[in-house]
Amino acid sequence: MSISLKKIVSVLNASWLGLKNETEIENISIDSRSLQNSPSTLFFAIVGANNDAHNYIEDLISIGVQNFVVQYVPEGLEEKANFILVQNSLKALQQFAVFYRNKFEFPVIGLTGSNGKTIVKEWLNFLLSPDFNVIRSPKSYNSQVGVPLSIVAINEKHNLGIFEAGISTTAEMQHLEKVIQPTIGVLTNIGSSHDEGFASIEEKIQEKLQLFDHAEILIYQKNKLVDPFIKPSSKTFSWSFEDQNADVYIYNKEIVNLETVIYYNYGGAKSHFKIPFVDRASIENAISCMMVLLYLKYDSAIIQARMGLLFPVEMRLKVKNGINNCTLVDDSYSSDFQSLKIALDFLESQKQFQNKTVILSDIFQSGLVNEELYERVSQLIISNNVNRVIGIGDTISDFKDKFANCITYNNTAEFIADFEHIDFSNETILVKGARSFQFEEIVALLEEKTHETVLEINLNAISYNLNFFKSKLKPGVKIMVMVKAFGYGNGGLEIANLLEHHNVDYLGVAFADEGISLKHGGIKTPIMVLNPENTSFGAIIQHQLEPEIYCLKGLHAFLKIAKQKNLKDFPIHIKIDTGMHRLGFEVDTIPELIATLKGNNTVKVKSILSHLATSDDPLQRDFAVSQINLFEELSSQIVRELAINPIRHILNTSGISNFPDNQFNMVRLGIGLYGVSNDPKEQKYLETVGTLKSVISQVRVIQAGESVGYGRKFVANRVTRVATIPIGYADGISRGLGNGVGYINVKDQKARILGNVCMDMIMVDVTEIDCTEGDSVIVFGDKPTVSYIAKKLNTIPYEILTSISQRVKRVFYR
């Protein structure tokens, strides 16, 4: 891309305020945090429900970004950069993408549906890339913002596009259709995902079909629900398991040795192909891909050969603990220029270590000649402050000189042979490689060795839940997020890094050592210590943490040490007891509190807070209101008599939802961030963050009368298949779930826990479940949920989450 600002102003029909409109734009950005922003970047300042990117323009100017599409020019910046003024910056981004898309004429496959879009996209890329130079959506860039960013990555060497479009409500697809302009449409499975944005399934189908309004062909599974909404003028190419009138009739499928042979009739000719999957979703996705190949006139021999090589698609960037105190970012299944940019941005969000290493394979499908491609890759590496590059592949080895501190190997085997001679320690390592390089072997070498039970943390879900609660806040209200107790069991530092990336105002921890650990991990966001012990005040000051002060004894102790250290305006937070009766200054101590602080310049009251005892209980709303009223009275007294203007906050997660008129200056988000709400109506809008997974270690068959586990608490009354799972009460599984109280999810079916929970194992009933040793199981996640387990144990979800042992490996992914 190389387009002048003057041309873009014309395309957007916008106003111009700036220094130089002949500047050439080389790339587009919407993320102020990306280290890839540069003087040739055009930054679109998107205004969303929870964020306004105009707030970051001054910071971007300070690092050299000069070109902005804005809805308004922030005060004081009028003469400091180039501004293109538009009414709506998101619509302007889409409008620019339409202009850019119109510069290219080649086949474009547009994908939409409820499920399977990304998998079909990746499989089509694999199937068609031997014959085309393919540009495709990176990862799941299928939103109102993601689609335009995908489109502007096209270059002159591409001759086939594959883009997915996702929507969550009405009146969205019409915008994406104009941007993608698909010539070939593929409708994948229609299911219940994102139903909440539509009045009915029929409304959702109508909305999704708008993507194909001008497509040459619509490829889809013939469906009585979909057929009535397809326009009579639309040309279709359909398939079906049941309707022989479909263009392609799937008349049989056979499962043999964990593979499926699919038999089909097309135009009176019978043929078949084999795929290495047996589940229905993969079968349907594979048929969608086969239909595209048929439409493009591939012969059956090529279809058979390529379909048999399909592979599981890993759609997630994973963060894992590595050897020698390293953090490992696993993106070992693809290597293209666009996904490299995304992976490097993600690498920057993981700030545990100053040193960063990238292990990178040859890059494919860039559409660029190698000289230009690796020059651009080099610039990406430099802009992201990567300390070391390990290149693997013949091509990247030829361009070794473009990278500082770079070693290369011709293939993965050479790297593995030399592995013991390479030092990996105290750094973050991005592993980014094409499938053919089998970088999963490198990941296995670098990953910390632990047992097979893992807690998978969905970072996207955390971002989603954060934004959900942010959307409830009034303008200007700050947000503090609780990361105490190891991030409610999910992982403190990793989640704190993500929250810092989202510019939250405060992080909250219970004790000083938690805050110190975050500071050692590089966290710069202010950290409030909610339960500081007097003995920790020295460490709190040393590490620039901010203590909550809740009693006169603690206040005098802190002031004494602050005076000894000659501190001035050190931030503290005053807690008032309004009825929780746990910690806080009581009403009769407020006058002495004020007298002690008046005229004292060693500390500064940064905030005044209290805590609601019944914010989640509608039956005790009056008590919560009385707490809020008392907080208003006492905090106002402190503010008035000390002549200060601190932040005030009393609302926790349930308070945010139940008392929206009492947000004061800040709210504190806790368990809601992790996808748990006490309100069933609100719960359906939150996304599951943590999924506790394990595997089946062994399966055995016992006869009627035989028992399982300690104490023979379970005795079979029939022939029973028993699976043993390597997780027990030492991992945080309550013994109360034993003896049939709880279950785990095996192949999407309930497997009751048999007998007592052991220290390291549980046994479950899989008599009716087709499973085998090595199969994955879910202990909690979407099903069963932590709320369900808590109810069974007569406790709260907090206890379930925070009980998961530190010996359970955490895997973070996007």
N, C-alpha and C positions, 0 to 999 in steps of 0.2 A: 504494500500500500504506500502510495505517495501522492497525496492530494493537498492542494493549497487551502489554507484557511479561507481565502476569498471564495473559492469554489464551494466550500462547505456552508459558508454564510448564505450563498445563493440557493443551494440545495434545500436548506432548512427555512428559507424565506425569513431570515432572522435579522435582528438589529446587531450592529457591530460597535464595540467599544474597546479600543485597544491600541497597540503600539505598531504592529506590523502584520498585515493580513496576507502577505505573500509567503509566510512560513509554511514549510511542507510538513504535513502530518504523516507519521510512519505507523503509529499504532493508537488504539483506542483503549481507555481505561475507565472503570467506575469505582475502583477500589483504591482509596487513598493510602492504604497500608502496604500496597505492593511496592517492592523495591525496583520493579521494572518501569516505574514511571520515570520519564525523562523529558528533556526539552522538546522532543519531537512527538510527545504524547498529547492527544486531545482528551481531556478529562471531562466526562459528563457528570455533572453534580446532580445525582438523583435524589429526589425528595420522597422518602417513604413514610409509612405509618409510624415508624419507630426511630427514624434517623434522617438527618438532613446533611447531605454531603457538602453543602456550602460551608458548613462549620470547619471543614478541613482545608479549605482553599489556601488560607494563609500559610499553613504548614507546608503544603505542596509547593507554593511559590518559593519558600525558603530552601527547598531542595532542588530547585531548577525547573519545575513544571511551569509553563508559561501560557498554556492554551486551555480555555475552559468553555464548556457549554453550560449556561447558568439560567436560572429563572430570575435571579437578581444578583447584583454585584455587592458582596459584603462591604460594609462601611470601611473606608480607609484604604481599599485595595484598587480603586478606580484606575490609577495610573501605573499599576505594578505588573499587569499581565494583559493578555489578549482575552476578551470576553465576547462570546456569541450569546446574545440574549434571546431566549425563547419562552413561550408560555409554560411548556411542560417538558422537562429535560428527558423523561423516559420516552415520551412520544417522539422527541427529537432524535433520540438514539435509534428508535425503530425506523423513523423516517430516513435517517442516514443509512441504515442497513438496507432498506429497500432500494435506495439509490445505488448502493454498492453492489447489491445482488443483480441489478439490471445491467451491470457491466459485463456479465458472464452469461454465455449461452451454452449450457451442457445439461445432460439429464440430471435431475435432482429427485431423490427419493425422500418423500416426507412420511414420517411415522407418527402415529398417535394411537392411543388406546389406554386402558386402565393399567395393564400390566404387560411386561415383555418388550417395551420400546427399546430400552438400552441394550438388552440381549440381542434382539433382532438386528439392531444397528451394528453392533460389534461383529456378529456373525456375517452379516452382509458385507461388511468391510473385509473380513477374512476371505469370503467366497469370491469377491469381485476384484480384490486388489491385484491378482496376477494379470488382469487385463485392463485395469483403469488406475489412474492416479487419483485416489479418493480423498476428498475432504469430508470430515464428519464432525458431528457435535462432540466436543471433548466431554468425557464423563457423562453426567446427566444434565448438560446445559440445555434444558428444554423449556425454560420459563420466559416470561415477558422480557427479561433482561438477558438470560442465557442464550436465547435463539439469536438475537442480533449480534452478540459477541462471537457466536459460532460462525455466522455468515461473514463477518468482516475479516475472518482468517483465510478466506479464499484467495488464491493467487492464480496467475496466468497459466501455470502448469497443470492445474487440476482439471479433470474432465468428467468427474462424477461427484455428486454431492449426496450425503446421507445425513439428514437432520431429523431429530425428534422434537415433537411439540407436546408439552404438557400444560394442562389448564386445571384450575381449581374452582372456577365459577363461570358464569355466563359472560358474554361480550368480550372474551379474551382471544378466542381462536381467530377471529377475523383479522386481528393485528398480526398474528404469527403467520397466517396464510399469505399476507402481503409481503412479509419478509422472506419466507422460505420459497414461495412460488413453486411448489412441487410439480413435476411432470408425471411422476409415478407416485401414487398414494398407497400406503399400507396401513390398514386398520388392524391392530393386534387385539388381544383379548379385551372384552368389555366386562368389567367387574365392579366391585363396590368401592374401590379405592377413591378417595376424595369425593364421596357422595354428598358430604355435608354442604358443598357449595352449590348443589342443584336441587330443584324442587322435586325431581323425579329422575329415574334412569333414562326415560325417554328424552327429557330435556338435555341430559348429559350427552346422549348419542347425537342429537341434533347439533349440539355445539361442536363436538369433535369432528363431525362430518364436514363442517365448514372448511377444514384444512384442504379438502379435496375439490372445492368448488370449481377450480380451473385446471385440475389435473387431467392428463390424457387418459389415465386408467386408475381405477380403484381396485386394489387387491384386498380381499377380505374373506373371512369364513362366513358362508351363507348362514343367515340367522333370521328367524322370524321377527325378532325384536328390532333388528337393524334394517332389514329390507324395506319397510314402509317409509323410512326417512331418507332413502337414497333418491336423489333427483332423477326423474325419468331421462334427463339429458346426459346423465353420467354413464360413461362406459365402464363396465365392471369386469373383473376376472376373479371368479369365486371358486372356493373349494369347500368340501363338506365331507364329514364322516357318514352322513345319513341321506342327504338329498342327491340322488343320482343325476338331477338336472343341473347341478353345479358344473362349472367348466372343468374342474378337476375333482374326481370322486375318489376319496380314500376308502377303498373297499376292504382293506384288511391291514392289521398290524400285528406283528409277532415279537415277543420279548424272548431273546436268546442270550444267555450269558451277560446280563446287564447291558445289552444293546437292544435297540428296537429296529425291526425291519418294517418299513412303511411301503405298502403296495397301493398304487394309484392308477387311475384310468384317465388319460387326457387325449381328447380328440379321437377316441376309439382305440388308441394304442395303450397297452398296459406296460407298466414299468415299476421299478422299486428303488429304494435307497435305504441305507442303514445309518443310524446315528448312535453314538455311545451314551445314550440316555434312555431312561425308562419312564420318567415322570411325565404326566400329561402336559404340564406347562412347557417343558422342553420340546415335546413332540409337536405341539401347536406352533411354537416359535420356529421350529425347524421347517415346518410345512410352509409358513409364511415366507421364509427365505427361499425355499424351493420354488414357490410360485413366482418370485421375482426372477429367478434364473430361467424358468420356463418362458416368462414374458419376454425376457431378453434373448430368447431363442438358443439357450445353451442345450447341447444334446445330452441325452440320458447318461452317457458314459462319464462326462465331466461332472454332472450332478452327483452321480454315485461316488466318484472318487473324492470330490471335495466335501460332500456332506458327511462322509465317514470320518473326516478329520476335525469336525467341530469340537469345541472344548468348553469347559465351564468358564463362564465369564466372571471374573472378579471385578466388581464395580466400586471397590472401596480402597481408599488410601488408609493403611493401617499404621498405627504407632505402637511399637513393641519395645519392651526392655531388651537391650542388647548386652553382649558380653562386655566385660571390663568397664562397667558403668557407662555404657553408651545408650543412646536412644536411637531406635531404628524406625525409619519411615519406609514402609514396604509398598512400593508401586511397581511390582515386578512382572506386570503382565502386558504392558504396552509401552511403546517408545515412538512418540511422534511429537512434533514441535509444540503444538498447542497444549497437549497434556503435560509436557515438561514445564511449561510456564505455570500451569496450575500447581504442579507438584512442588515447584520452587517457592511459590507463594505459601503453600502449606508448610514447607520446611521452615520458612521464616517465622511462622506462628508457633513453632516449637523451639522455645528459647532457653532450654535447660542448659545448653553449653554454648560457649563462644565459638568453638571450632565446628566447622561443617564440612563434611565430605560427601561428594556425589559419586556414586558408582553408576556409570551410564553406558548403555550399549549403543551400537550404531542406531541412527534415527532414520525411520522410514517415512515415506508418503508425505514429505514436506512440500513437494512441488517446487523445490528450489534446487539449483545445482549445488553440489557438495561444498564448493568453496564458499558460496554465500551462506549456505545452511550453517556450517560449523563456525563461520564468523559470527552469525547471529547467536548461536548457542554459546559461544565464548562470551559475548556481551551479556547474555542472561546470567551466566555463571559469575561474571565480574560484578554485575549490579546487585546480585544476591549475596555478595560477600562470602562466597564459598572458598574455603581454604585449600581444598585438595580435590582433584578430579581423578578418578580411576576409570579409564575408558576401556571397553571390551568390544572388540570387533575390528575387522580389517580396515574399514573406512575411517572410523574415529581415530584409529592408530595412525593413519596417514596425515591426520590434521592435529597431531599431538602438540605441535609447536604453537597452536593458537591458544593453549591453556597454560596458565602459570601453575607450577607444582602439579604436574600431571604425569602419571604412569599409565601405560597401556598394555593390553594383552590381546592377542589375536582372537581368543575365544574364552569361554567360561572355564573350560578344563585347565587352561594355562593359569588363570587366576587362582583357581582352587589349589593347584599344585604349589603355588607360591604363597598361599594364604598365611602360613605360619611365619613368614618373613615380613609381613605387613603389620604395622602397629595400629590397632584400633583401640582407643581408650578415651574416656571423658569427652565425647563428641557426639554430634547428631549426624547420622548417616542416612542419606536418601539412596535407596536402591531402585533404579529406574531402568527397565529393560524390556525389549520386545520378547514375545513368548518364545521365539525360536532360540533365544539365548539361555533359557531355563534358569533364570535368575532366582527361582525359588530355592535352588541349591545353595546359592550365596546367602539368602535369607536364613536358611537352616543353619549355616555356619555362624552367622552373626547373632542369631537370636539366643537370648538367655535360656538355658535349659531348665524348664520347670515341668510340673506334672500336667496332665492333659485337661484339667479343669481350668477354664478361663472365664473372666467376666469381660464381655465385649461392651465397650462404651461407644455409643453413637454420637459423635461430636455434632453432626448435623442436627440431631434431635435436641441437643442442648441449645444450639443456636436458635432453633425453632421455638422452643419453650421460652427462652429468654425474650425473644421478640413478641411472643404471645402476651407475656405479662407487661412488657414495655408498652404495648398497644393500649393497655388499660390506664396508663399514667397520663396525668395532665401535663401540658407543656411546661418544661423547666424542672419537673420533679426528677431528682436524682435517684439512682438505684444502687443499692449495696447488695452483693450476692454472697451468700454464706458458703464457704468452702471448708468449714470446720469438719472434724472427724473424717479426715482424708476425703473431703468432698462427698460427704454422706456415703462413704464406702466406695465411691467410684474412681477416686484418684485425684488428689489435691492439686499437684503442680500442673499436670496436663490440663485440667479443667481451668485452673487459674490462668494459664497461658491463653486459652481460648477466650476467656472472659476479658482479659486485658486486650486481646485482639479486637473485641467488640466494644472497647472503651467504656466499660462499666466504671462507676464513680468510686466505689469502695469494694474491697473484699473483706469478709468477716471470718475470723477464726476464734476458737475457744481459748486456746492457750498460747503463750509466747513461742513455744518450740515449733508450733505449726506455722506461725508467721515467719519465724527465722528460716525455716526450711524453704518457704516460698521465696524469701529474699535471696537466699543462697542460690535458688533456681533462676534468679534473674528477674523476678517480678518487680515492676516499678509502680504499679497501681497502689494507692494508699491502702494499708491493711489495718483494720481495727481488731484489737484483742479484747474479746468480750468478757473473759473471766481471768484477768491477770492476777497472779499471786504477787504479794509485795516483794518476795525474793527475786522475782523476774524483772523488776523495774529497770535494773541496770542493763540487762540484755535488751529490753524493749527500746531503751534510749539508744543503745549502741547500734541497733539494727534499724532505727528509724521506723519503728512500729508505733501505733497510736493506741494507748490504753483506754479502756472504759474504766472510769472511776465511779464506784458505787457506794462508798461509805467514807465517813470522816477520817477514820484511821488510815484507810488507803490513800486518801487525798493528802494527809499530812506526811505520810511516808514518801509519796511521790514528790511532793514539793521540797522535802528535805534533800533528796538525792538530786533533784533538778537544780536546786540552789548550789549544791556542792559542785555540780558540773557547769555552773555558770550558763545555764540554758536561758533562752529568751523565746517566748511565744511557742513553746513546745506544745503540739496539738494533743488535747485530751478530750474525752467524751464523757459527759455526765449522765448517769443513769438514775432515773426516778422510779421509785416503787409506787405504782398506781393501783395495785391490787393483786399482782402475781405473788407477792410476798416470797420472792426468791432472792433477788439482789436489787439494790437501789436505795437512794436517799428517800427516807420517809418524810411525811409532811412536816413533822416537828423538827427535822434536821435541816430543812431548807434555809432558815435564817442564818445558821452557823456556816452552812456551805457558802452562802452569798458573802458573808463577812470575811471568810477565809480567802475567797477569790478576789474580792474587791481590792484593786490597786496592785495586785500581784502580776508582774509581767514575765515571770519565768514560764508560765503556761498560758495557753490560749484555748478557750472552750470552743472546740471545732463543731461539736454537735451536742444536743440534748436528746435523750431517747428514753423510751419505756417499752414494756412488752405486754401484749394482750394475752390474757389467759384463756379466753373463750371465743376467739375470732372465728372459729370454725363451727360453732354450735349455735344454730338459729334459736334454740330454746333459751339461750343465755345472752341474747343480744343486748338486753338492758344492762347487764354487767359490763360488757365490752364498751357500751356507750358511756357508762359512768367512768370507766378508765380513761377514755379519750377526753372526756370533759375535764377530769382532774389533771391530766397531762397538759391540756391547753392552759389551765389556770396556773399550775406550778411552773411550767416552762416559760410562760409569759412573764411571771414574776421575776424569774432569774434573768431573762433577757432585759427586762425593764430596769431592774436595779443594778445590773452590771453594765448596762448600756452597750450590749453586744448584739451581733446578728448571726447566730449560729444556725447550722442545719438542725431541723427538728424531725424526728422520725419515731413512729410507734407501730406501723403496720408490718405484719409478717405476710407470708404467702397468702393465707386465707383472708387476711385483712385487706390485701390489695383488691381482692374480688368482692368482698362483702361490705367494705366501708370505703367506697371510692371517693367520698367527699372529705376524707380525713387523711389525705396523703401527706400533708404538711410539705416539707422540702425534700423528703427522701423516703423511700420504702426499702424494706429488707426482704429479698427473695431467697427462700430456702428450698424446701423439698419440691416446690413447684417446678424449679429448674430441672429436676431430675425426673419429671414426668408423672408426679403423683399429686392428686388433688382429693380433698375430702368431699367435693361436690361432684356427684356422678355426671351432671350436665357439663361441667367444666372438664372433667376427666377425658371425655371423648375428643376434646380439642388438643390434648397434650400428646406428645409422642414419647414412646418408650425409649429410655436412655440406656439402661443396663440390661443385658441378657446374659444370664449365668448359664454357661454351657459345659457339658462334659461328654464323655464317650462311654460306650458299653465295653467293659473290660472282658466280661465272660458271660456266656449264656449256658445255662444247664437246665435239665428237665428233672423234676422231682415227682415222686409218686404220692398218691393219697396217703396221708398219715405221716409223711416226712415233714420236717420243720426247717425254718430259716432263721439264722441269726442267734444272738445271745439270748439266753433264757427261753428259747423255743416259743417266742411270743406269737409266731405264725406257724400254724400247722395246716398243711394243704388238705382240702377235702376232695381234690380231683388231681389229675395229672396237670402239672403247672410248669410253664416255662419261666425261669427266673433269670433276670439280667442283673449283673453287679456293676455299679457305677462308682468310680473312684472319687467320691466326695462324701464328707461326713461332718460330724459336729465340730471337728477341728478346723473345718473350712467355713463354718458359720451356719450349717444346716441344723436347725433346732431338733432336738430329740423328740419334741412334741409332734413332729410331722410323721413319726413312725406309726406302725400298726394301722395302716390304711387311712390315717388322717389326711396325709398329703399325697400328691402325685407329681410325677414329672412328665414332660411331653416327649414322647417317642414317636417319630413319624406322624406328627400331628394327632396323636391319640394319647389318652390318659393311661399312664402306667402307675398303679397304686404302689406306694412304698410298703414293703412287707417287713414285718418284725421291727425290731429296734434299729434306730439309726446308729451306726458304728462310728468310731472316731474318724476313720478315713474312707468309709464306704457306706453305700445304701444298696439294698436289694429291692427290685421292683418286679411286678407281675407283667410279663409280656406275652402271655399265653395267646392272646388274640391279635398280636401285632407282628407283622412280617419284618423282623429286624435281625441283625447279626452283630457279632463282635466288631468293634471299630466304628459302628454307627454313632452319629452325633445325637445328643439328647439336650433338651432345654429344661433347666431346673426352675428358672423364672425368667420372665420377659413379657411378651404379649400374652402368653398362655402357658402356665398360670402367671398371673400378675403378682407383684409384691403385695398389693392390696388384698388379693384373694388369700394369700398365705398368711398375712397379718390377721385377717378375720378368723381364719382357722385356728390360729394360735392365741386369739383374744389379746392381740397387741396392736401396734401401729406400724405402718410401713417403714418409718425411721429405723426401728429396731432391726427389721429384716435387712435393710440395705447396709447399715453400719456394722452388722455382725459378720459380714463376709471377710474372712481372714486375709491377712496380707500375703499369705503363701499362695493365694489364688492369683494367678497372673492376670493383669489388666491389659487388654488389647484395645487401643483407641483407633477409631476409623472414621472416614468420611465417605 
